[in-house]
């Protein structure tokens, strides 16, 4: 590395990492994501004091009130008349049942000062009353048809049974050796990796364009190019911005990992979100599901995933960042740069959607060929990374990616050296091809 290239890399790196915007973005982004995750649960906890906690039940039939059981969230208090209700209590509501619900399903009313009563409370009441109406209909039917009530009870238990058949999937290799398939866990990991690769390549590639266009618009490029080769200037920007991306990614991983460890210690291995609590409760009721998830996560080859993530990010970033720099050099402003970059955006979107489509069949022909094509392999190969991809496919894909990246860097440098000094003229793709012949 010559001195000029090293100085440009340092300038591009430190000019970004020392800015307040970078520091705030790098530090606050993980906390904002965590806040989005935990904020609903925190707000729910803070709003508990304003929720309805007591329900007065005025049941004129005397049938349904005993079925409503108090819990740690809600207290049901039976009334003989409306006058017995304590007025002015915003945390209390009144449930009035005026007639048999089998005869009149609309003979129940919930009174409260809330514009929208708690959905969990209403759902519980609806479920209890619906079950009571159903049981009354079943009892009437068994009496009328002279059927033994126990038969109906047993039938109801069968209908409520949550027994499910789980098909075990086993992979057979060429030698007939059996191994457990990765299943859902690998699919989730692969789609997350696909999104991350697409996001980072596009985001940091656009930072390269922004840097080139800013210097060209401010005419600083004329001063810099007098003492630095165009190739060194382009590579300095690409490498410098890439190091910024790696630093930002490392900080996010450290903060995210620390947050996960803190959550495990503070919450005892559970997250306070409503959806997460429901998922944990479901897994606790079905231990085999929890064992299956743990088994799949431990069976995933995380070393291979880490190596692929690093190699394909570097190769994919160099490939696309060189093209981003090329189009940025030919543009007079950021708006014109966005128009020139449209083909790159389309290619990345194609790779992104192809990756998600390949997640349904990561060993199919589409996934195989798109993981070899250099312009789509950085994104699509992330879909296949959690699975046992043959070593020769990985090596072939990586070699094709880096060879293409080197060729694209040389190709982009020839256009970059001419484009950075072109002002005031709207450049076409045909004219950019002509610049390749300039010496």
N, C-alpha and C positions, 0 to 999 in steps of 0.2 A: 504494500500500500504506500503510494507516494505521499509527500507532505501535504500537497494541495487537497487530495481526496480526504485525508484524515482531518484536515481543518474544516472542510465542508461538512463532513459527517458530524464533527463536534458542534459546529454552528447550528446545523439543523436539529440536532438532538437537544442541546442545552437551551436554544432559543424557544423551544416548546415546553420542556419540562420545568423551566423556571417561571413560566407564566402563571398568573393566578387562575386563569381559566382551566389550565391542565391540572393544577393541584386540586382545585375544587371539584372538577369533573372526576378525577381519578379517585378521590377520597369519598365524595358524596354519592357517586353512582351506586356502589354496593349498598350503602346505608339506605338509599332511596328504595332500592329493590327489596331490602329487608323490611323497610317501613311499609311498603305495599303489601308484603306478606303478613306482617303482624298487626298492622293498623286496624283491620276489621275486627280482630279478636280483642284488641285493646279498647276500641270504641264500644264494643259489645259489653265489656266488663265495666266500663265507666257509666254506661247507660242503664246498668242493672237497677240502680236506685230509682230510675224513672219508670221502670216497667211495672206492669200489673203483677202483683205478688199475691193478692187475695181475691177470691171469687166467691161472692155470695150466691147460693143456689136456692131459687124459689121454685120448687117442683110441686105443682098442684096435683100431680098424679101420684106422687110418692114412690114412683118406680125407678126413676133414673138417678136421683141424687145420691143414693148409696154406692152407685157404680163409679162415681168420680172420686178418685183417691188423691189425697194431698201428697206432695213431694217436697224436696228441698227447694224447688223453684216456685211452686204455686201451692196455696192453701185454699181448700174448698170448705166453705162454711154454710151449712144448711139453715134456711130461714123458714119461719112459719108465715111471715107476711112481709111486705115491703117496708113497713114501718120499723122493723128490727134492724135494717141496714144502717150502718154508720155513715152519715153524710159528710162530705168534704174530704174524704179519703181518695186522693187521685190514684193511689196504688191499688185500689179495689174496684171490682166490677160486679155486675149483677147478671146472672144467667137465669132466665125465667122460662119454664116449660109449662104451658097452659093446658095441654091435652095430650092424649096418647099419640106418640109419633108414628105408630103403625097406621092409625086412622088419619092423621094429619101431619105429614113430614115437616110442614112449615110452622109448627106450633112451638118453636123454640127461638128465643131472642137473646142476644148478648148485648148488654148495656155497659158502656164505659165512656170516659171523657177523652179517650184516645181517638185520633183520626184513623189510625190503623192499629188495631190490637196486635199483640205478639202472635206471629204466625204459628209458632210452636204450640201455644196454648189453644188456639182455635183448632189446630190440627188434632190435638189430643182429645178435645171435647167432641169433635166430629167423629173421631174413631171410636170413642166409647159409646156414643149414642147410636152410631151406625151398627156396631156390634150388638147392641141391645135390641135394636129393631130386627136384625137378622135372626138372632136367637129366638125372639118371640114368634117370628114367622115359621122357623123350623119346628118349634114346639107345637104350634098350631097344626102344622102339616103332619107331624108324627102322631098327634092325637087323632086327627081326622082320618089318617090312613092306617091307623092301628099298627104303627111300626115301633119297634123297640127303641127308646131314646138312646140307648147305648150304641146302637148301630150308627145313628146319625153322629154321635159324638166321636166315634172312631173314624168315621168318614171325614169329619172336619179336621181331625188331627192329620189324616193322610194328605188332605188338600193343603194344609199349612206346612207340611214338611218341606224343608229347604235342602233336602238331599240332592246333590248334583253328581253327575258322572264326569270325572276329569280324565281326559285321554292323555296318557303319558307318551311323549314323543322322544324317540331315541334315534340317534344318527348312527348309521353303519358306514364305516370307511371301506376302502377297496379291499382291505384284508379281512373284513367282516367284524372288526372290533367295534364294540358298542360304546357310545358316549352320550351323555345327557345333552340335549339341545338347550340353547340359551333362552329362547322364547321372548316373552314380553319385555323383560329387563333390558336385553340387548337392543330391542327395537327402540325403546325410549332413549337409551344412551346414544344410539346411532343418529336419531333425529335431532337430538340436542347438539351433537357434534356437527351435524350438517348445517344447522342454523348458525352456530358460532363461527364456522369457517366462512360461510357466505358473508356474515355480518362484518367480520374483521377485515377480510380482503377488500370489500367494497368501501368500508369506512376509511381505512388507512390509504387505500389507493386514491380516494378523493382528497385526502390531505396532501398528497404529492401534487395533484393538480392545482390545489389552492396555493401551494407554495410557489409553483412555477408561474402561475398567472399573476400573483401579487408582485413578484419581482419584475416580471415583464411589463406589467402595467405601470409600475413606479419607475421604470427605466433603470433600475438598479442592476439589471442583468448586463447592461452594456459595460458597466464598470467591472463587474466580476469576471466577465468573459475575456477581458483584456489580459488577465493574469492566470486564468484557469482554463484547461481544455474543456470543451462542451461535454465530453464523455465523463470526465471526473465530476463535473457539476451535476450532471444527471444522476450518476451513481451515488454521489454524496447525499443528494436529496432522498433517493430511494432507501439507502441503507440507514440514514439518520432517522427518517420517519418510521422505518421498520423497527428500529431499536426503541423508539418511543412507544410503539405498539406493544412490543414484548414487555417493556417495563410496566406499562399500564395493565397488561394482562396478568403479570406476576403479582402486582399489588392487589388486583381484584381477587386472585386466587387465594392470597394470604388472608385478606379481610374476610372473604367468604368462608374459607376453612375455619378461621377463628370464630366466626359467628356460629357455624354449625357445631363446633366443639362446645362453645358457650351454651348453645341451646340444649345440647345433650346433657350437660352438667346441671343447668338451671332448671330445665323442665323435665329432667329425668327420662330423657329419650323420647318425649312426645312434644309435638308442636301445638301451640294454642289455637291454631286456626280451626274453624268449624269443619271444613272439608277434611283436614288432616285427622281430626279427632274421630270423624266418622270412619275414615279409612283404617285407622288404628283399631277402632272397636271391631270392625269387620274382620280384621286379621286376627284379633284376639279370640274371636268366636270361631275362627277357622285356622287353627295352628298350622295345618298343612300348607296354607297359602303363604304364611310368614316364612316357613321353612323353605318353600319353593323360591320365594324372592331372594332370601339370603343365599341359597345355593346358586342361583343364577348370577347374582352379583359377584360371588366369590369365584365362579367359573369363568368370568370374563377376563380376558388377557389384557390387563391394564397396562402392562409394559408395552405391548404392541400398540395399544391405543395412543399412549403417550408419544411413542416414536413416530407414529403416523401423523399425529397432530402437529408435531414440530416440523417434520420433513415437508409435509404438504402445505403447511402455512408458509414456510420459507420459500418453497418452490412456487406455490401459487401466488404469493405476494410479489416475488421478483418478476414473474411472468406478467401479471396484470399491472403492477406498479410501473413497469417500463412503458407499457402501452398508455397508461394514464398520463405519464410524463410527456410522452410523445404528443398526445392530443392537446395537453395543456400548453405545450410550446407553440402549437399552431394557432391557438386561440388568442383573440385580442382582449377578451374579458371573460368573466365567469359564466355568463349566459351562453356565449358562443362555445365555451368549453363543454358545457352540459350537452349541447347539441352534437358536438363531435364525439362525445363519450357514449352516445346512445347505443352504438353497436356493442360496446363492452357491457353496458348495463343489461342488454338483451341476452348476451351470452351467459352472464352470471345468473340472471333469473332463470334461464333455461337449465343451467346446471343445478340450481336450487330446487326447481320443481321436479327435475329428473331424479334428484336425490331422494325426495320425499316419495316419489312414485316407486323408486327402487327399494324403498324400505319394506314394501309388501313382498318382494322377492329378491333379497340381496344376492342370491346366487344365480339369478336369471341372466339371459343374454344381454338385456339392456344395461343392467348394472355392471356386467363384465366389461362391455365395450366402452361405456361412458367412464369407467374407472381407469381406462387406459388412455383415452383421449386427453391430452394435456390441458385443454381449456375447460374441461369438466371434471377431471380426476380429483383436484383438490377438494371439491365439495362432495362428489359422489362416492369417493373412496371412504369418506368418513362414515357413510352408511354401512359399509362392509367391514370397517375396522374392528368392531366388537366381535365379529365372527372369525372363524378360522380360515383366513384368506391364505391360499398357497404362497409360499415364499417367492416363487418365481414370478407370480403375478405382481406382488408388491415391488420386487426389484425392477421388473420391466416398467411398471407404471412410474416409479420414482425416476428411473433413468430417462424415460421419455419426457417427463415433466421438466427435469433440470436441463436437459439438452434443448428443449424448446424454449425454456426461459432464457438460456444463454443466447440462442439465435434471435429471440425477440428483443433482448437488450441491445444486440448489435444492430438490428433492424431499426429499433426506436432511436438509437443514438445518431444514426445518419439523418433522420428527419429532425431530431431535436436540435442538432447543430445549426440547421438552417432556420427552423421555425422560431427560435428564441430571438432572432434578429429581424423578423418580419413584422412590420407594424402597419395598421390601417387598411389591410386588405383581407377580405373574407376568404379563407382558404377552403378549397374543396379536396375531397379524397383523391381525385385524379392528380391534382397539383402536388399533393404530398408524395405520391408515387414518383413524380418527376424528380423530387428532391433527392431520391436515392441515387440518382446518377451524378449528382454534383460532387465535385472533388475539392 
